[in-house]
Amino acid sequence: MKLETLRHSLAHVLACAVKELYPKTKFGIGPAIKNGFYYDFDLPSPISEDNLPKIEKEMREIIKKDLPFQKKLISKAEAKKIFKNQPYKLELIEELAKKGSKISTYQVGNFVDLCKGPHLKSTKEIPLDGFKLLKIAGAYWKGQERNPMLTRIYGTAWENKNQLVKYLQEIKEAEKRDHRVLGKKLGLFIFDDEIGAGIPLWTPKGTALIKVIEDYLHKELDEAGYQWVRSSHIAGLELWKTSGHWNFYKENLYPPIEIDKKKYLLKPMNCPFHIKVYKSEIRSYKDLPIKLAELGTVYRYEKSGVLHGLTRVRGFTQDDAHIWCTPKQLNQEIAKLTEHAFKMLKDFGFDRKNLEIYLSTQPEKHIGSQALWDKATKSLKQTLNKLKVKYEIDEGGGAFYGPKIDIKIKDSLGRPWQCTTIQVDFNLPEKFDINYIGPNGKKQRAIMIHRALLGAIERFIGILIEHYGGAFPLWLAPVQLSVIPISEKHSSYAETIAKKLRQENLRVEVQNKNETVSKKIRNAEIQKIPYIIVVGDKEKKSKTIRIRDRQKGDLGEAKLGDFLKKIKKEIKSKK
């Protein structure tokens, strides 16, 4: 049994059940999706998740009746008659009729839907214990904010009970790791309505985590020969027209800002700025490759319905860089970038064997000639093949200016996340007339590579929070050590220990509040701080510290110097 067919069939059974329970419902659409299905409804009155067991019970009654899924091809006139009281279906009928063919419908019980199928032969093929309704959400009709808001009911479906139970357990674990919940609990970031949706505000702890990642990036890229640049948050509209963003990316741009009769845009990308830096000097083939990097904050209009914590925001900072090289250098530079991405992702806990690699090809909307696209795609394929990297083709998944390599990481729950992207661009060099002086003293066209190895910092942190469940490895933890004096008279010794630790560039807090030791320890454990140091009379007298490990508990007494050697080794290993 194909899961997609099972899930699609259950979407229709869900709609059939809703029709039985709420006869005046207007119906949207109900496709199969990853791990399940959904259906959109315009209900006569609001419902809540408390209603889901009732709907689920009705679905099981329908399944037990062994109802066939019956396909029928009908004319536009017949379809309009059947769906005369269904405005959303009538709208779809008009769209389907433009294609000139008969309209395909499926019926199960008393419910008829516009659908190409396929479906199961009968409801008896649906396992009664293999599905569950999960949640209710709002969804705009056709995903457009100007359209009515519908009620979307989500469900999951599997071939048997064991698969369902396993998936539900994974959902439960994912909920515990939700970065939106943990971020607030750990005091890393906040969202505020007055600041605006999709715009995170970072706390001191969250900012410390960002700094660790940015320091890591600076070290890695300095060693790889990058030069750092810095660009503004806005630029004239004409720049974005030249780059093609205004024509090909307009739905993701904020409206122009007019100042002194000149129009500006909040930047959605850093690339045009880096191009201008490259073009500010005459470049020789001897200078290439030139690598310009920036942790550049960009702004993109995301619809409110798709915003999701840190993983989908409206303002974010990219680990961004652009490389200009000669044709002979291209494949070598792609290879270096791919290997560097593997190395960096491993440092953050994502092993190469768990990565998914995609070659994303020419999209329907694009700029540039077919010859340039073919040339860029060939370079990416050749490099991946030479590196013996297994990859899949993502048809049409490239950027509007060029094909790309996309690397998805898998977190501790096995969920894939898009991170690294390496894009070959022959088109913007044409549009901006980007050259270098060749060995013959004449201008030659440079090739441009866009690349982000970690991607958006905000999104990457959201992924890290969920991957580690908030318990970051020592090298990444915003607070690495919590020093706890047993009483007020031990505060001075605790501060002395903390000072010595800070001198070793460690991130330390001292808990001096008038609370019990057990409560202080509990506070540090809730914050998932890797190590807790407790000091009292005994430790003060012997000039030692008592150490607690986040996972192992009490490790006993130790000399501070010995402990420092241990944790420095742990930090260096990035385990």
C-alpha positions as CSV (number, residue, x, y, z in Angstrom):
1,M,0.0,0.0,0.0
2,K,1.4,3.3,-1.0
3,L,1.3,5.7,2.0
4,E,0.6,8.7,-0.1
5,T,-2.6,7.0,-1.5
6,L,-3.7,5.9,2.0
7,R,-3.2,9.5,3.3
8,H,-5.0,11.1,0.3
9,S,-7.9,8.7,0.9
10,L,-8.1,9.6,4.6
11,A,-8.3,13.3,3.7
12,H,-11.5,12.4,1.8
13,V,-12.8,10.3,4.7
14,L,-12.1,13.3,7.0
15,A,-14.1,15.6,4.7
16,C,-16.9,13.0,4.6
17,A,-17.0,12.8,8.4
18,V,-17.0,16.6,8.7
19,K,-19.9,16.8,6.3
20,E,-21.9,14.3,8.4
21,L,-21.2,16.2,11.6
22,Y,-21.4,19.8,10.2
23,P,-23.7,19.6,7.1
24,K,-23.4,23.4,6.3
25,T,-19.6,23.2,5.8
26,K,-18.0,24.7,2.8
27,F,-15.0,22.6,1.5
28,G,-11.5,23.7,0.4
29,I,-8.9,21.2,-0.5
30,G,-7.4,18.1,1.2
31,P,-4.1,16.7,0.0
32,A,-1.7,14.1,1.3
33,I,1.4,15.6,2.9
34,K,4.6,14.3,4.5
35,N,3.6,12.0,7.3
36,G,-0.1,12.6,6.9
37,F,-2.9,14.7,5.4
38,Y,-5.1,17.7,6.0
39,Y,-8.3,19.2,4.8
40,D,-9.4,22.9,4.8
41,F,-13.0,23.7,5.9
42,D,-15.1,26.8,6.1
43,L,-17.2,25.6,9.0
44,P,-20.6,27.1,10.1
45,S,-19.2,27.7,13.6
46,P,-15.8,27.5,15.1
47,I,-14.4,24.2,16.5
48,S,-11.5,23.4,18.7
49,E,-9.1,20.5,19.1
50,D,-11.6,19.1,21.7
51,N,-13.8,18.2,18.7
52,L,-11.1,16.0,17.1
53,P,-12.0,12.8,18.9
54,K,-15.6,13.2,17.8
55,I,-14.5,13.7,14.2
56,E,-12.1,10.8,14.4
57,K,-14.8,8.5,15.8
58,E,-17.1,9.4,12.8
59,M,-14.2,8.6,10.4
60,R,-13.8,5.1,11.9
61,E,-17.6,4.5,11.5
62,I,-17.3,5.5,7.8
63,I,-14.2,3.3,7.3
64,K,-16.1,0.3,8.8
65,K,-18.9,0.6,6.2
66,D,-16.5,-0.6,3.4
67,L,-17.4,2.3,1.1
68,P,-15.8,2.4,-2.4
69,F,-13.8,5.4,-3.7
70,Q,-15.6,6.0,-7.0
71,K,-14.0,8.0,-9.8
72,K,-16.2,9.9,-12.4
73,L,-15.3,12.2,-15.2
74,I,-17.9,14.9,-15.7
75,S,-18.5,18.1,-17.7
76,K,-18.1,21.6,-16.3
77,A,-21.9,22.1,-16.3
78,E,-22.4,18.9,-14.3
79,A,-19.7,19.8,-11.9
80,K,-21.2,23.3,-11.3
81,K,-24.5,21.6,-10.6
82,I,-23.0,19.1,-8.1
83,F,-21.0,21.9,-6.3
84,K,-23.6,24.7,-6.6
85,N,-23.4,25.5,-2.9
86,Q,-19.6,25.1,-2.6
87,P,-18.0,28.5,-3.6
88,Y,-14.4,27.2,-3.2
89,K,-15.1,24.2,-5.4
90,L,-16.8,26.5,-8.0
91,E,-13.7,28.6,-8.2
92,L,-11.6,25.5,-8.8
93,I,-14.0,24.3,-11.4
94,E,-13.5,27.5,-13.4
95,E,-9.7,26.9,-13.3
96,L,-10.0,23.2,-14.2
97,A,-12.4,24.0,-17.1
98,K,-9.8,26.3,-18.7
99,K,-7.7,23.2,-19.4
100,G,-10.4,21.9,-21.7
101,S,-10.7,18.4,-20.4
102,K,-13.3,16.6,-18.4
103,I,-13.3,17.2,-14.7
104,S,-12.3,14.3,-12.4
105,T,-14.3,13.7,-9.2
106,Y,-14.2,11.0,-6.5
107,Q,-17.0,10.0,-4.2
108,V,-16.9,8.2,-0.9
109,G,-20.2,7.9,1.0
110,N,-22.1,11.1,0.7
111,F,-19.0,13.2,-0.1
112,V,-18.0,14.1,-3.6
113,D,-14.7,16.0,-4.3
114,L,-12.8,17.4,-7.2
115,C,-9.8,15.1,-7.4
116,K,-7.5,13.3,-9.9
117,G,-6.7,10.6,-7.4
118,P,-5.5,8.0,-7.0
119,H,-7.4,6.5,-4.1
120,L,-7.8,3.2,-2.4
121,K,-10.5,0.9,-3.8
122,S,-12.4,1.0,-0.6
123,T,-12.4,2.3,3.0
124,K,-11.8,-1.2,4.3
125,E,-8.2,-0.9,3.1
126,I,-7.6,1.8,5.7
127,P,-6.2,0.5,9.0
128,L,-8.5,1.6,11.8
129,D,-5.6,1.9,14.3
130,G,-3.2,3.5,11.8
131,F,-4.3,7.1,11.8
132,K,-4.9,10.0,14.2
133,L,-6.1,13.6,13.9
134,L,-3.4,15.9,15.4
135,K,-4.3,19.5,15.4
136,I,-6.4,22.4,14.0
137,A,-4.8,25.5,12.4
138,G,-5.9,28.5,10.4
139,A,-5.1,28.6,6.7
140,Y,-5.9,31.2,4.1
141,W,-7.7,29.9,1.0
142,K,-5.0,29.3,-1.6
143,G,-2.4,30.6,0.9
144,Q,-3.2,34.3,0.1
145,E,-3.9,36.7,2.9
146,R,-6.6,38.5,1.0
147,N,-8.7,35.3,0.9
148,P,-10.9,33.9,3.7
149,M,-9.3,32.1,6.6
150,L,-10.3,28.5,6.7
151,T,-10.0,25.8,9.4
152,R,-7.3,23.3,8.6
153,I,-7.5,19.9,10.3
154,Y,-4.2,17.9,10.2
155,G,-3.9,14.2,10.6
156,T,-1.2,11.5,10.4
157,A,-1.6,8.1,8.8
158,W,0.5,4.9,8.7
159,E,0.2,1.4,7.5
160,N,-0.1,-0.1,11.0
161,K,-0.5,0.8,14.7
162,N,3.2,0.3,15.5
163,Q,4.3,2.9,12.9
164,L,1.7,5.3,14.2
165,V,2.8,4.9,17.8
166,K,6.5,5.4,16.8
167,Y,5.6,8.6,14.9
168,L,3.5,10.0,17.8
169,Q,6.5,9.3,20.1
170,E,8.7,11.3,17.7
171,I,6.2,14.2,17.8
172,K,6.2,14.2,21.6
173,E,10.0,14.3,21.6
174,A,10.0,17.0,19.0
175,E,7.6,19.1,21.1
176,K,10.0,18.8,24.1
177,R,12.8,20.0,21.9
178,D,10.7,22.9,20.3
179,H,13.2,25.7,20.0
180,R,10.5,28.3,20.6
181,V,9.7,26.8,24.1
182,L,13.4,26.0,25.0
183,G,14.6,29.4,23.7
184,K,12.3,31.1,26.2
185,K,13.0,28.6,29.0
186,L,16.8,29.1,28.5
187,G,16.5,32.8,28.2
188,L,18.1,33.0,24.7
189,F,15.6,35.2,22.7
190,I,12.2,36.7,22.7
191,F,9.6,38.0,20.3
192,D,7.6,41.1,21.0
193,D,4.4,42.3,19.2
194,E,5.6,46.0,19.3
195,I,8.9,45.0,17.6
196,G,7.0,43.0,15.0
197,A,6.3,39.4,13.9
198,G,9.2,37.4,12.7
199,I,11.8,39.7,14.2
200,P,13.7,38.1,17.2
201,L,15.3,40.0,20.0
202,W,18.3,38.4,21.5
203,T,19.0,38.3,25.3
204,P,22.6,38.4,26.7
205,K,22.7,34.6,26.8
206,G,21.4,34.4,23.2
207,T,23.9,37.0,22.1
208,A,26.7,35.1,23.8
209,L,25.7,32.0,21.7
210,I,25.7,34.1,18.5
211,K,29.2,35.4,19.4
212,V,30.5,31.9,19.8
213,I,29.3,31.0,16.3
214,E,30.5,34.2,14.8
215,D,33.9,33.9,16.4
216,Y,34.1,30.3,15.0
217,L,33.2,31.6,11.5
218,H,35.8,34.4,11.6
219,K,38.5,31.9,12.5
220,E,37.4,29.3,9.9
221,L,37.1,31.9,7.1
222,D,40.3,33.7,8.0
223,E,42.2,30.5,7.6
224,A,40.4,29.8,4.3
225,G,41.6,33.1,2.8
226,Y,38.4,35.2,3.0
227,Q,38.4,38.9,3.4
228,W,35.6,40.5,5.5
229,V,33.4,43.3,4.2
230,R,30.4,45.2,5.6
231,S,27.4,46.6,3.9
232,S,24.4,48.8,4.7
233,H,20.8,47.7,5.3
234,I,19.3,49.6,2.4
235,A,20.3,50.4,-1.1
236,G,18.8,52.2,-4.1
237,L,16.0,50.5,-6.0
238,E,18.0,50.6,-9.3
239,L,20.6,48.3,-7.8
240,W,17.9,45.6,-7.2
241,K,16.6,46.1,-10.7
242,T,20.0,45.5,-12.2
243,S,20.5,42.4,-10.0
244,G,17.1,41.0,-11.0
245,H,15.7,40.8,-7.5
246,W,13.1,43.4,-8.2
247,N,11.6,41.4,-11.1
248,F,12.2,37.8,-9.9
249,Y,11.9,38.2,-6.1
250,K,9.4,41.0,-5.6
251,E,7.0,39.0,-3.5
252,N,9.7,38.6,-0.9
253,L,10.7,42.3,-0.8
254,Y,9.5,45.0,1.5
255,P,8.0,48.1,-0.3
256,P,10.4,50.8,-1.4
257,I,11.3,53.7,0.9
258,E,11.4,57.1,-0.7
259,I,14.0,59.5,0.6
260,D,14.9,62.8,-1.3
261,K,13.0,61.6,-4.3
262,K,15.1,58.4,-4.5
263,K,13.7,55.0,-3.8
264,Y,15.5,52.5,-1.5
265,L,14.9,48.9,-0.6
266,L,15.6,47.0,2.6
267,K,18.2,44.5,1.4
268,P,17.0,40.9,0.8
269,M,20.5,39.8,-0.3
270,N,24.1,40.8,0.2
271,C,25.4,39.9,-3.2
272,P,25.0,43.2,-5.1
273,F,27.0,45.0,-2.3
274,H,29.8,42.5,-2.6
275,I,29.8,42.9,-6.4
276,K,30.3,46.6,-5.9
277,V,33.3,46.0,-3.6
278,Y,34.8,43.6,-6.2
279,K,34.3,46.2,-8.9
280,S,35.8,49.1,-6.9
281,E,39.3,48.0,-8.1
282,I,40.8,46.6,-11.2
283,R,41.3,42.9,-10.6
284,S,44.0,40.7,-12.2
285,Y,43.9,36.9,-12.8
286,K,46.8,36.8,-10.3
287,D,44.4,38.1,-7.5
288,L,41.8,35.4,-8.1
289,P,40.1,33.7,-6.4
290,I,38.8,36.7,-4.4
291,K,36.6,35.7,-1.4
292,L,34.5,38.4,0.3
293,A,32.6,37.4,3.4
294,E,30.0,39.1,5.6
295,L,27.7,38.3,8.4
296,G,25.1,40.4,6.7
297,T,21.6,41.1,8.0
298,V,18.9,40.9,5.4
299,Y,15.1,41.4,5.4
300,R,12.5,39.4,3.5
301,Y,8.8,39.6,3.7
302,E,7.5,36.3,4.8
303,K,3.7,35.8,5.1
304,S,2.5,35.6,8.7
305,G,1.2,32.1,8.2
306,V,4.7,30.7,7.6
307,L,6.6,32.5,10.3
308,H,7.9,29.9,12.8
309,G,10.2,30.9,15.7
310,L,13.8,31.3,14.5
311,T,13.5,29.0,11.6
312,R,11.3,31.3,9.5
313,V,11.8,35.0,10.3
314,R,11.7,38.4,8.5
315,G,15.1,39.7,9.5
316,F,18.1,37.5,9.8
317,T,21.9,37.4,9.5
318,Q,23.5,35.2,6.9
319,D,26.8,33.4,6.9
320,D,27.3,34.9,3.5
321,A,30.2,35.0,1.1
322,H,30.9,35.5,-2.6
323,I,33.9,34.1,-4.6
324,W,35.1,35.3,-7.9
325,C,37.4,33.0,-9.9
326,T,38.6,32.1,-13.4
327,P,37.0,29.2,-15.3
328,K,40.0,27.0,-14.6
329,Q,39.6,27.6,-10.8
330,L,35.8,27.0,-10.7
331,N,35.7,23.2,-10.0
332,Q,38.5,23.4,-7.5
333,E,36.7,26.2,-5.6
334,I,33.4,24.3,-5.6
335,A,35.2,21.2,-4.2
336,K,36.9,23.3,-1.4
337,L,33.6,24.8,-0.4
338,T,31.9,21.4,-0.3
339,E,34.6,19.9,1.8
340,H,34.7,23.0,4.1
341,A,30.9,22.7,4.6
342,F,31.3,19.0,5.6
343,K,34.0,20.0,8.1
344,M,32.1,22.9,9.7
345,L,28.8,20.9,10.0
346,K,30.7,18.1,11.7
347,D,32.1,20.6,14.2
348,F,28.5,21.5,15.1
349,G,27.5,17.8,15.5
350,F,26.2,16.9,12.1
351,D,28.1,13.9,10.7
352,R,28.7,13.7,7.0
353,K,27.0,10.3,6.7
354,N,23.7,11.9,7.9
355,L,23.8,14.7,5.3
356,E,21.5,14.9,2.3
357,I,23.0,16.4,-0.8
358,Y,21.0,17.9,-3.7
359,L,21.9,19.4,-7.0
360,S,19.2,22.0,-7.6
361,T,18.6,22.9,-11.2
362,Q,17.2,25.6,-13.4
363,P,13.8,27.0,-12.1
364,E,11.0,28.1,-14.4
365,K,11.6,31.7,-13.6
366,H,15.3,32.5,-14.3
367,I,17.7,34.9,-16.0
368,G,20.5,34.1,-18.4
369,S,21.0,31.9,-21.5
370,Q,20.6,28.2,-21.5
371,A,24.2,27.8,-22.5
372,L,25.3,29.5,-19.2
373,W,22.9,27.4,-17.1
374,D,24.2,24.2,-18.7
375,K,27.8,25.3,-18.1
376,A,27.2,26.1,-14.4
377,T,25.2,22.8,-13.8
378,K,27.9,20.8,-15.5
379,S,30.6,22.3,-13.2
380,L,28.6,21.3,-10.1
381,K,27.9,17.8,-11.3
382,Q,31.6,17.3,-12.2
383,T,32.7,18.4,-8.8
384,L,30.3,16.2,-6.9
385,N,31.2,13.2,-9.0
386,K,34.9,13.8,-8.5
387,L,34.4,14.1,-4.7
388,K,32.3,10.8,-4.9
389,V,29.4,12.5,-3.1
390,K,26.1,10.8,-3.4
391,Y,23.4,13.4,-4.4
392,E,19.9,13.7,-5.7
393,I,18.6,16.1,-8.4
394,D,16.1,18.7,-7.2
395,E,14.5,19.7,-10.5
396,G,13.8,23.4,-10.7
397,G,15.1,24.1,-7.2
398,G,17.9,26.5,-8.3
399,A,18.1,30.2,-7.7
400,F,16.8,32.5,-10.4
401,Y,20.4,33.3,-11.4
402,G,22.1,29.9,-11.2
403,P,22.1,26.2,-10.1
404,K,23.3,25.2,-6.7
405,I,24.4,22.4,-4.4
406,D,22.1,22.2,-1.3
407,I,23.1,20.3,1.8
408,K,20.5,19.3,4.3
409,I,21.6,18.2,7.8
410,K,19.7,15.7,9.9
411,D,19.1,16.5,13.6
412,S,19.0,14.0,16.5
413,L,15.4,13.1,15.6
414,G,16.3,12.4,11.9
415,R,14.6,15.5,10.6
416,P,16.2,17.2,7.6
417,W,17.0,20.9,7.6
418,Q,18.4,23.0,4.7
419,C,21.7,24.7,5.7
420,T,24.6,24.9,3.2
421,T,24.1,26.3,-0.3
422,I,26.8,26.7,-3.0
423,Q,25.6,28.5,-6.1
424,V,27.4,29.0,-9.4
425,D,26.5,32.2,-11.1
426,F,27.5,33.1,-14.7
427,N,24.5,35.6,-15.0
428,L,25.2,38.4,-12.5
429,P,28.8,38.8,-13.8
430,E,27.1,39.5,-17.2
431,K,24.5,41.9,-15.7
432,F,27.1,43.8,-13.7
433,D,29.9,43.4,-16.2
434,I,32.3,41.8,-13.7
435,N,35.8,41.2,-15.2
436,Y,39.4,40.6,-14.4
437,I,42.5,41.3,-16.4
438,G,43.8,38.0,-18.0
439,P,47.3,36.9,-18.8
440,N,47.0,38.5,-22.2
441,G,46.2,41.9,-20.6
442,K,42.6,41.9,-21.8
443,K,39.4,41.9,-19.8
444,Q,37.9,38.4,-19.1
445,R,34.6,37.6,-17.5
446,A,34.8,36.4,-13.9
447,I,32.7,33.6,-12.5
448,M,30.8,34.2,-9.3
449,I,30.0,31.7,-6.6
450,H,27.4,32.5,-3.9
451,R,27.8,30.4,-0.8
452,A,26.4,30.1,2.8
453,L,27.9,27.3,4.7
454,L,25.7,27.5,7.9
455,G,23.0,29.5,6.3
456,A,21.0,32.0,8.4
457,I,22.4,32.3,11.9
458,E,19.0,32.5,13.5
459,R,17.7,29.5,11.7
460,F,20.9,27.5,12.4
461,I,20.6,28.3,16.2
462,G,17.0,27.2,16.1
463,I,18.1,23.9,14.6
464,L,20.9,23.6,17.1
465,I,18.5,24.1,20.0
466,E,16.3,21.3,18.8
467,H,19.2,19.0,17.9
468,Y,20.7,19.2,21.3
469,G,17.4,19.7,23.2
470,G,19.0,22.9,24.6
471,A,21.9,21.0,26.1
472,F,24.7,22.5,24.0
473,P,28.1,21.0,24.0
474,L,30.6,22.8,26.2
475,W,32.2,24.8,23.5
476,L,28.9,26.2,22.3
477,A,27.0,26.7,25.6
478,P,26.2,30.3,26.3
479,V,27.0,29.7,30.0
480,Q,29.6,27.0,30.4
481,L,30.0,27.0,34.1
482,S,27.8,28.0,37.1
483,V,29.7,28.7,40.3
484,I,27.6,28.2,43.5
485,P,28.7,29.3,46.9
486,I,27.1,27.3,49.7
487,S,26.4,30.4,51.8
488,E,27.1,34.1,51.7
489,K,30.5,33.7,53.5
490,H,31.7,31.6,50.5
491,S,30.8,34.3,47.9
492,S,34.2,35.8,47.9
493,Y,35.9,32.5,47.1
494,A,33.3,31.7,44.4
495,E,34.0,35.1,42.8
496,T,37.8,34.3,42.9
497,I,37.2,31.0,41.1
498,A,34.9,32.7,38.5
499,K,37.5,35.4,37.8
500,K,40.2,32.8,37.1
501,L,37.8,30.9,34.8
502,R,37.0,34.1,32.9
503,Q,40.7,34.8,32.5
504,E,40.7,31.5,30.6
505,N,38.0,32.9,28.3
506,L,35.3,30.7,29.8
507,R,31.7,31.9,30.1
508,V,30.8,31.8,33.8
509,E,28.0,32.9,36.1
510,V,28.0,33.1,39.9
511,Q,24.8,32.3,41.7
512,N,24.8,34.7,44.7
513,K,21.1,34.9,45.3
514,N,19.8,34.1,48.8
515,E,18.6,30.6,47.9
516,T,19.3,27.1,49.0
517,V,22.2,25.2,47.4
518,S,19.8,22.6,46.0
519,K,17.7,25.3,44.4
520,K,20.8,26.9,42.8
521,I,21.8,23.5,41.5
522,R,18.4,23.0,40.1
523,N,18.4,26.4,38.4
524,A,21.7,25.5,36.7
525,E,20.3,22.1,35.6
526,I,17.2,23.7,34.2
527,Q,19.4,26.1,32.2
528,K,21.3,23.0,31.0
529,I,24.7,24.5,32.0
530,P,27.4,21.8,31.3
531,Y,29.3,22.1,34.6
532,I,28.4,23.3,38.1
533,I,31.1,24.2,40.6
534,V,30.0,24.2,44.3
535,V,32.3,25.8,47.0
536,G,32.0,25.8,50.7
537,D,34.2,25.7,53.9
538,K,35.9,22.5,52.8
539,E,36.7,23.7,49.3
540,K,37.8,27.1,50.5
541,K,40.2,25.6,53.0
542,S,41.7,23.1,50.6
543,K,41.6,25.5,47.7
544,T,39.7,23.1,45.6
545,I,36.3,23.0,43.9
546,R,33.5,20.4,43.9
547,I,32.3,19.6,40.3
548,R,28.9,18.5,39.0
549,D,28.5,17.3,35.5
550,R,25.2,18.1,33.7
551,Q,24.8,14.4,32.8
552,K,26.9,12.4,35.3
553,G,26.1,14.4,38.4
554,D,28.6,14.8,41.2
555,L,32.2,14.3,40.1
556,G,33.8,15.0,43.4
557,E,36.6,17.5,44.4
558,A,39.4,18.6,42.1
559,K,42.1,21.2,41.8
560,L,41.0,24.1,39.6
561,G,44.1,23.7,37.4
562,D,43.3,20.0,36.8
563,F,39.7,20.8,36.0
564,L,40.8,23.6,33.5
565,K,43.0,21.1,31.6
566,K,40.1,18.7,31.3
567,I,37.5,21.2,30.0
568,K,40.0,22.9,27.7
569,K,40.5,19.5,26.1
570,E,36.8,19.0,25.8
571,I,36.3,22.5,24.2
572,K,39.0,21.9,21.7
573,S,37.5,18.5,20.7
574,K,34.1,20.1,20.1
575,K,32.4,16.9,21.4
